Amino acid sequence: MKTGMIDANRIQAMISQLKAAATRPEQGIEAPVLGESAPKVDFAAALKSSLDQVNSAQQKSEDMAKRFVLGDDSVSLSDVMINSQKASIAFQATVQVRNKLVSAYHDIMNMQV
């Protein structure tokens, strides 16, 4: 087994855990009534909201870094580094989601009809 790869046994174990969790009734959660639909979520609005959050995290990180460089005593190096890492992780996650969306789009476009 290569490092970073998941073997078939682990995948099967995860699937069985998910199936067991899906069949177990949760306390405090009511089963949906037939005929009622879940509230609709606008994909474009959800995507824009998440992109705005990533953008604000990057701007906050950049602002804190500038304040630290200019000698603001209220900003510590650890705060700057933590916010920088948060912004970096948020951006990397966004890029991974974009890559998955593009891959799914290509898969759909290459399907036989």
LINKA-V707696 format. One record per residue. N is the residue number from 0. RES is the residue in one letter. SS is DSSP state (~ for helix, > for strand, _ for the rest). NEAR is the number of other C-alpha atoms within 12 Angstrom. D_LAST is the distance of its C-alpha to the last C-alpha in Angstrom with 1 decimal. Layout:
BEGIN
<<N & RES & SS & NEAR & D_LAST> <N & RES & SS & NEAR & D_LAST>>
END
This chain:
BEGIN
<<0 & M & _ & 9 & 36.3> <1 & K & _ & 6 & 35.9> <2 & T & _ & 6 & 37.4> <3 & G & _ & 6 & 34.9> <4 & M & _ & 10 & 32.3> <5 & I & _ & 13 & 31.8> <6 & D & _ & 13 & 32.0> <7 & A & ~ & 11 & 30.1> <8 & N & ~ & 12 & 33.2> <9 & R & ~ & 13 & 33.4> <10 & I & ~ & 13 & 29.7> <11 & Q & ~ & 13 & 30.4> <12 & A & ~ & 14 & 33.6> <13 & M & ~ & 15 & 32.0> <14 & I & ~ & 14 & 29.3> <15 & S & ~ & 14 & 32.2> <16 & Q & ~ & 14 & 34.2> <17 & L & ~ & 13 & 31.4> <18 & K & ~ & 13 & 31.0> <19 & A & ~ & 13 & 34.8> <20 & A & ~ & 12 & 35.1> <21 & A & ~ & 11 & 32.4> <22 & T & ~ & 10 & 34.4> <23 & R & _ & 12 & 37.7> <24 & P & _ & 12 & 38.9> <25 & E & _ & 11 & 40.1> <26 & Q & _ & 7 & 43.4> <27 & G & _ & 6 & 43.7> <28 & I & _ & 8 & 40.0> <29 & E & _ & 8 & 39.3> <30 & A & _ & 12 & 36.3> <31 & P & _ & 10 & 34.1> <32 & V & _ & 8 & 35.0> <33 & L & _ & 7 & 32.3> <34 & G & _ & 6 & 31.4> <35 & E & _ & 9 & 32.2> <36 & S & _ & 9 & 29.6> <37 & A & _ & 10 & 30.1> <38 & P & _ & 7 & 31.2> <39 & K & _ & 10 & 28.4> <40 & V & _ & 10 & 28.6> <41 & D & _ & 10 & 27.6> <42 & F & ~ & 10 & 25.6> <43 & A & ~ & 11 & 27.1> <44 & A & ~ & 12 & 30.6> <45 & A & ~ & 13 & 30.3> <46 & L & ~ & 17 & 29.1> <47 & K & ~ & 14 & 31.9> <48 & S & ~ & 15 & 34.4> <49 & S & ~ & 21 & 33.6> <50 & L & ~ & 23 & 33.8> <51 & D & ~ & 18 & 37.1> <52 & Q & ~ & 19 & 38.4> <53 & V & ~ & 26 & 37.7> <54 & N & ~ & 20 & 39.3> <55 & S & ~ & 21 & 42.4> <56 & A & ~ & 25 & 42.8> <57 & Q & ~ & 26 & 42.8> <58 & Q & ~ & 21 & 45.3> <59 & K & ~ & 24 & 47.5> <60 & S & ~ & 28 & 47.5> <61 & E & ~ & 24 & 48.4> <62 & D & ~ & 21 & 51.1> <63 & M & ~ & 28 & 52.7> <64 & A & ~ & 26 & 52.8> <65 & K & ~ & 18 & 54.5> <66 & R & ~ & 19 & 57.0> <67 & F & ~ & 20 & 57.8> <68 & V & ~ & 16 & 58.4> <69 & L & _ & 13 & 60.7> <70 & G & _ & 13 & 62.7> <71 & D & _ & 15 & 61.8> <72 & D & _ & 12 & 63.6> <73 & S & _ & 15 & 61.3> <74 & V & _ & 21 & 58.4> <75 & S & _ & 19 & 58.5> <76 & L & ~ & 20 & 56.7> <77 & S & ~ & 15 & 55.0> <78 & D & ~ & 21 & 53.6> <79 & V & ~ & 27 & 52.3> <80 & M & ~ & 19 & 50.7> <81 & I & ~ & 21 & 49.1> <82 & N & ~ & 26 & 47.6> <83 & S & ~ & 26 & 46.4> <84 & Q & ~ & 20 & 44.6> <85 & K & ~ & 24 & 43.1> <86 & A & ~ & 28 & 41.7> <87 & S & ~ & 23 & 40.5> <88 & I & ~ & 17 & 38.7> <89 & A & ~ & 24 & 37.1> <90 & F & ~ & 24 & 35.9> <91 & Q & ~ & 17 & 34.5> <92 & A & ~ & 17 & 32.6> <93 & T & ~ & 23 & 31.2> <94 & V & ~ & 17 & 30.1> <95 & Q & ~ & 14 & 28.4> <96 & V & ~ & 17 & 26.5> <97 & R & ~ & 17 & 25.4> <98 & N & ~ & 14 & 24.3> <99 & K & ~ & 14 & 22.2> <100 & L & ~ & 15 & 20.6> <101 & V & ~ & 14 & 19.8> <102 & S & ~ & 14 & 18.4> <103 & A & ~ & 14 & 16.2> <104 & Y & ~ & 13 & 15.0> <105 & H & ~ & 12 & 14.3> <106 & D & ~ & 12 & 12.4> <107 & I & ~ & 12 & 10.1> <108 & M & ~ & 11 & 9.9> <109 & N & _ & 10 & 9.2> <110 & M & _ & 9 & 6.3> <111 & Q & _ & 6 & 3.8> <112 & V & _ & 5 & 0.0>>
END
